[in-house]
Amino acid sequence: VRTEELIAELAAAPPLRRRPLAPLLGLAVAGGAALVLLVLLTAMTRSPHLAHPGATIAVTVMAALALAVSAFRLALSLARPAGGAHHGPLLAPAALILAAGIAAELARTPPDAWLARLVGGSPFGCLLSVALLSLPVLAAALAVLRRDAAPRPREAGAAAGLLAAGVTAALYVVHCPEESLLFVALWHGAAALLVAALGGVIGARLLRW
Amino acid sequence: MFPKWDERGSARLVHDQEQHWAEMRAANRGRPRAYRRLLTAVAAVLRRSAARDLARLGQAGAEAEDVVQETLLAIHVKRHTWDETRPFVPWVRAIARYKLLDFVRRRGNGVEVPVESLAETLPAATEDPERRIAVGECLDCLPARQREVVLALAVEGASVAETAQRLNASHGAVRVALHRGLASLGARFGRWLG
């Protein structure tokens, strides 16, 4: 094909149908989140702390949502060419909220209880649950990002992973029987890293264009 | 926005970019002539930069037009990712960069050395290495007895009598094995070439 012919063909295409990126990604994430919530409410036990939500649930939800918001904005800016001029401190808001909550918890509890609180009842089950429950949100986010044009697909995929883990960790308080931010920070944090790594691996393949 | 008048060049550049910006906005609203003008202008710039970048990466410059076309196509297919409130040129540059690197990666990670310079530095090959490898591979896929016979007769140049004695077989059996082996080689080699 000669370049002039290609240009003529492209110019003759119908006008662009507006497809703003942010609302579409938001919609996809909301759809994935609804599915996760459905699974949590129907297939898993209810958290005993839900009736009287304390600082742990409040801080967990705030930190997880802060992570989700940061990752959402990061994923969007990574999804378009020349869009990633300013990412800002990605993990800082979530980390600050979590650190403040942990400091308060450490002040409130005796040091010999810290290790037991950190390890909790079933740390690996929790890690796996959060990671697996993140998958619908991750899949939905990747499906939307695929329509865009991420110059660095791996990073965009990892951002989608953090987004999915943040949303899922916020919803997971519905089930999580643990009542320690030490536990949440370590095991949900590990799950977030796992999902981010998975998102990076998938993104490196799926988000090429 | 006022053009910068401190340098004539930069004023011109700013003007051009503003022009592109307006044309791309028009194109998104279904104005084919503005779009065509824009793509033609972008193609001219891309052609220069692609040839230069390919040369820098050790690739043949003859493929620059492929890169140009792939980039134009990407600009078109992904034009919804351009935010109309943001500058147009950095967006195009990012796409061109991605497509160039993508092109180079698909060509193989190694640096492609032009054939002409290879011919100057290497002595003439005495045999086609690719063909030798292929024959070796074909020999490997023959049954053991046929392979031994073909190797002895056709490669080492032994006689039928010697081969029959060495393999402890009759003359007729050696001839049959040679015939079948060569026929099978011919079939496989022919298929490989095709």
Interface residues (C-beta under 8 A of the other chain):
Chain A: V1 T3 E4 L6 I7 A8 L10 A11 A12 A13 P14 P15 L16 R17 R18 R19 L21 A79 R80 P81 A82 G83 R147 D148 A149 P151 R208 W209
Chain B: A27 N28 R29 G30 P32 R33 Y35 R36 L39 T40 A43 E65 V68 Q69 L72 L73 A74 H76 V77 K78 R79 H80 T81 W82 D83 R86 P87 P90 W91 V92 R93 A94 I95 R97 Y98 D102
